[in-house]
Amino acid sequence: MSQQPSQARIVIVGGGIIGCSTAYHLAKLGCPDVLLLERAKLTSGSTHHAAGLVGQLRTSAGITQLLGHSVALYRSIEAETGLATGWKMNGGLRLACTRERMIELERQATTAHSFGLEMHLLTPSEARELWPLMRIDDLVGAAFLPTDGQANPSDITLALAKGARMHGATLLEDCAVTGVEVRDGRAVAVTTGEGRIACEVVVNCCGQWARELGRLAGVNVPLVSIQHQYMITEPIAGVTADLPTLRDPDRLTYYKEEVGGLVMGGYEPDPLAWAVEGIPEGFHFTLLDSNWDQFEQLMAQALPRVPALEAAGVKQLLNGPESFTPDGNFILGEAPEVAGYFVGAGFNAFGIASGGGAGRALAEWILAGEPPYDLWPVDIRRFGRPHDEIDWVRARTHEMYAKHYTIAWPHEEHASSRPYRRSPLYDDLAAAGACFGEKLGWERPNWFAPGGVAPRDEYSFGRPNWFPHVGEEHRAVRERVGVFDQTSFAKYVMKGPDAERALSWICANDVTRDPGTVVYTQLLNSRGGIECDLTVARLDDDRYYIVTGTGFATHDFHWIRSHVQAGMAVDLTDVTEQYSVIAVFGPRSRELLCGLTDDDLRNDAFPYGSVREIRVADAPVTALRVTYVGELGWELHTPVEHAREVYRAVMTAGRAHGVAPCGYRAIESLRLEKGYRAWGTDLTPDHSPLHAGLGFAVKLGSNAPFLGREALDEQRRNGLARRLACFTTDDNDALLLGRETIYRNGERVGWLTSAGYGYTVDKSIGYGYVRNPAGVDRKFLQSGTYELEVANRRVPAAIHFGALHDPRNERIRA
Ligand SMILES: Cc1cc2nc3c(=O)[nH]c(=O)nc-3n(C[C@H](O)[C@H](O)[C@H](O)COP(=O)(O)OP(=O)(O)OC[C@H]3O[C@@H](n4cnc5c(N)ncnc54)[C@H](O)[C@@H]3O)c2cc1C
């Protein structure tokens, strides 16, 4: 290897489909000086043994868009490079053997329509017309997505590699990266056997080796290798080149045509780990031994579906390891630990489907310094403390693999690696009948089972078993007082002489107000999109306490820290584990708390939107008068060692006021009625506060500069092409869960970003952006007649302006 340069602007490590696609897109976008280093030969990792199915539909609009970019690229890359890719757009069939699975398909069809994809529901015989070899006696129905397809993974990768070179990138083989140099928290060079290469950006595209490479720089890439098998048959009569890909989830298997025969693989419920002690040296273009014993269970499922397999000759049972992650999504973006260190790895056996789009997204992210669109489901900053522990990661990843083809129930929780992080109130909550859910390792009560009821979720596409109990909690908060354990909130302290100046630049709302105030604010990217949605409590002139959602702990910390302007003297610390949060909400919350404190909780002394250091049950408490449920109340932030005494005192004193312990599902119902938005669904990097109806929380009235301001000013000048609106339906059979399509005057204009049931208004409620390229204003919204498509069925819907509950905020200011 003598061609190795001593420097490059961007070094990509790994020559599989992801590395080659990233190099291609960076070079095509005009980025000079892109260098890809592959330790063996291009495509010698998982890429060479992929089956090559390319599906597109996911539950996130952003990831579906990314997969659509792959398809568009695979259609055109052959013409650009002259290399064949084996791309065929034969469509994808998905089968349902039960009524429940059919409902899932109906909901997926609606999701597809929401995201602009065609997807048709078929009867069993219509499905067989597309796939004549299958038996259909156990089928309830099927769905067909005509733009899905299949490709030859190695050929696509080599076409991308050629395209990358054509646009000026350098790709070197037989060149292993052995070290990554980090200086002052930034990646500055990589080392290989040939020496050092100085660079500005390192991109880790090492597939199942990515965790190992990450460790060299102190970056956590939480993935593990699992064995994945598929069988390749000799030609079978009746298998034609235009056969769609087929997924048969109730029978755990998938199929595609290959050289007149079939590829058949699947996801078994007892996956086999691989390379637990580390990936062996020299594992390139290598396969594992065929494991017929393990594959037998999939074969037993496949034979009744495709009887021709019985007599078919078997060319090979291919066993290839692949990297899988704890939530089944891949890992993209800048590592929170090291600036300039990007990751594109962990593709969960859909790296070929994702490759084109993921490489493009990663390239744009590297060049712009922020994700090009909402990529939160795959953002590396979605991970947190549990993901540092390999045993936790392995157990959860195996659970996800085993559930690959099980029905994805609404509100489904994971079972593995639990309990992991427990609030100090855990035992008290369990004793009170809590049914826990889990977020970022934290156990959190979803709902409380009354005496005689088991605290256990029974999943369903209809009204679930917890429905009435959550209703009781909801009513307790609206009518009396409810108590929530919100200890898992992420909490940071920003301190220092420049804290006000630093936050003023990062926050869209005015955080220069006096100590004692709490400000609800969004943090925006340069497009004006919402990167974080949180509260900032000013405790002192130079000290702020920042509170955000549990799942955003790593993401929001990283966003804030990396946007503090150079030269500012501030210190940001994560204090999540130091404080418990006991939230007391409801019309009787003041009466309740007044019995436990000598501090003045009346409006004059403690108005809405303020923070005070008080004592409750003799414990120190930072009390924030805010609400996410739309009632009078306080969040009591107390050091963890005092949490139990405060909680017990509140619950004991609360008896006289009809107090109820409440969970996160009640919060969801309460906030939907009040119109409070949720980050990750209603609020994303794709939407600005103006789109989201949060203009009241932005300091556009002042001249203060802040990140994202220019984009908002432009939106104000040019008008908005979408706005978030609230919908309800009176059709009680139409269960709104999110992603339902919105129709205005019969035309598709968007989809619901979040939805649920409001017990006070006694209706299903959903929020979603109404889009119109020519502009969306109040008149446009008001003048439409609306319907929602729910599980492939349209129901009439009403649009609302203002909150459904307490629109004048009288209750929260009581
Ligand atoms: C049996 C099987 C079936 C599959 N079927 C499908 C399918 O139907 N559809 C689909 O979309 N996906 C499928 N996949 C998944 C797909 O193969 C992968 O997701 C995809 O190939 C991952 O690409 P990658 O570039 O991330 O990783 P890889 O292809 O593994 O590439 C990583 C590269 O990094 C190199 N590398 C590692 N360490 C270093 C270092 N230190 N220095 C330099 N180079 C290094 C390796 O040599 C390797 O070439 C399947 C996978 C398997 C195993």
The ligand as an ORCA input file, in Angstrom:
! r2SCAN-3c Opt
* xyz 0 1
  C     -27.682    -13.492      5.496
  C     -27.965    -12.043      5.281
  C     -29.026    -11.645      4.487
  C     -29.291    -10.305      4.289
  N     -30.329     -9.934      3.473
  C     -30.583     -8.624      3.251
  C     -31.638     -8.220      2.389
  O     -32.339     -9.028      1.817
  N     -31.871     -6.888      2.223
  C     -31.109     -5.960      2.845
  O     -31.380     -4.768      2.678
  N     -30.092     -6.321      3.659
  C     -29.803     -7.624      3.873
  N     -28.773     -7.984      4.687
  C     -28.033     -6.949      5.392
  C     -26.917     -6.322      4.601
  O     -26.090     -7.297      4.096
  C     -26.119     -5.422      5.531
  O     -26.979     -4.615      6.310
  C     -25.211     -4.503      4.764
  O     -24.465     -5.231      3.851
  C     -24.299     -3.768      5.723
  O     -23.390     -3.025      4.996
  P     -22.211     -2.271      5.726
  O     -21.495     -1.490      4.690
  O     -22.751     -1.563      6.912
  O     -21.293     -3.425      6.339
  P     -20.275     -4.439      5.645
  O     -20.712     -4.883      4.321
  O     -19.995     -5.509      6.642
  O     -18.998     -3.568      5.432
  C     -18.134     -3.170      6.486
  C     -16.717     -3.159      5.936
  O     -15.850     -2.552      6.891
  C     -14.570     -3.169      6.747
  N     -13.797     -2.894      7.946
  C     -14.051     -3.305      9.203
  N     -13.119     -2.841     10.044
  C     -12.260     -2.110      9.301
  C     -11.085     -1.383      9.624
  N     -10.616     -1.325     10.867
  N     -10.445     -0.753      8.632
  C     -10.898     -0.796      7.349
  N     -12.005     -1.490      7.010
  C     -12.675     -2.132      7.973
  C     -14.921     -4.623      6.579
  O     -13.870     -5.353      6.003
  C     -16.173     -4.550      5.696
  O     -15.859     -4.672      4.320
  C     -28.482     -9.328      4.912
  C     -27.429     -9.721      5.701
  C     -27.161    -11.062      5.908
  C     -26.022    -11.465      6.768
*
